[in-house]
Amino acid sequence: MNIKTLRVQNFRNFEDKTFEFSEGFNLIIGDNGTGKTATLEALGVLLREYIKAINPAFLSNTKNLDTFVRVCSITKGESTNFEHQFPCSLKTDFIFMDKEWSETKTLSDPLLEVSESNFKWIAQTYAHKIRSGESEIAPVIAFYSTARLWLEKIEATEESIQVSLFDEEMLKPNSRLDSYKNALDIAISNKTWLRWFMRMELISLQEKKPMKVFEAVKKAVQACLEGCDSLYFDIKRGEPVVRIHGLTLPFSLLSDGQRSMLAMVADIAYRMAQLNPHLLEHVTLETPGVVLIDELDLHLHPKWQRKVVDNLRKAFPKVQFFATSHSPFIIQSVRHGELIDLNETEGAAEYQDKSIEDIAEQVQGVYMPQRSQRELEMLAAAKEYYQVLERAKDANDAELKSLKERLDQLSEPYAEDIAYIAFLEAKRASALKDRV
């Protein structure tokens, strides 16, 4: 499955916009409020039809199309009202089995929703083949929102993040199709993949040999967890233990960035392993799918940001990724045709492999990124200071008093910078030596 285009009408802040996507990685950038998250949400709403066709119970904490209808403010007389705009419509064209398909959802008024769903037919076809025992390679689908870490923390405070041998869920029979359960939720349920990890570790111990599918999942996690050279599941602790940069730590004691990345990659890989177990050690390399990630750089150090796209690409080469980010390091790492700029900056698509300064200034609109904001403000204050001094030379007494007050205002915010203030005062004394 490969999504080619997306058209959104009256969805969130979009009146009417069409996107074209690459087959591999798609990085969506833009200022706050331009619709980066909304683009992922639109794809998520369409992909819900696939999940719903597998099992409606697999959907929870997801939103319907009616929650995304664009709202306009309209003023009549002395009143301003907020009116929903219809029709609200989503359409995607995608490739499946070398054939072009489309998926459409339209809300023509608050009560009338019309769908033309090929995702439904495809999902039902997969489900039938899987339930019949066929070795069909099904696509993984997942959505990771910006809430993936703080909601995980809420889960951890409500009950231990670890799992145990006495966990009732460990004993329940499962289906390959359970891989789609809660796949479009706004947060990762660590309990789910942790239970799978423990089950695989126990089976490996019982059979006295590594489980190929489990080894593939661990390999994918290690590839995406910066500095990780060892990963195993500690049955006593009920959680994974990793060695990162020579330091051995359990999952619960990792940093926010490490834990967030481990959980997300483990969740993707475990879903693949449950969905396509017959692929064995090739499961993460051969499973296709669509994965949506909001704010890919969340909690990641810049050194990690430079590598995360390639790490994900290598770990899951057949997955089509859609991610958002504000990081110039991530913009720098994508390839030609993989950048979607909602600001529509001229030439933005050509800035992969360019310098961070060029990306920040030319693509993201950061003026003189080589200098700090404070330094730029000091420079601007100094320029105005000189201009005021020039006007003060020929000002009358009343104007001079006002101009002196302005000079004091310009220098006051930087009083702790002795050299800067001394320089300005010297200029002032020289320019107004006859009028002080």
Disulfide bonds with the S-S distance in Angstrom:
none
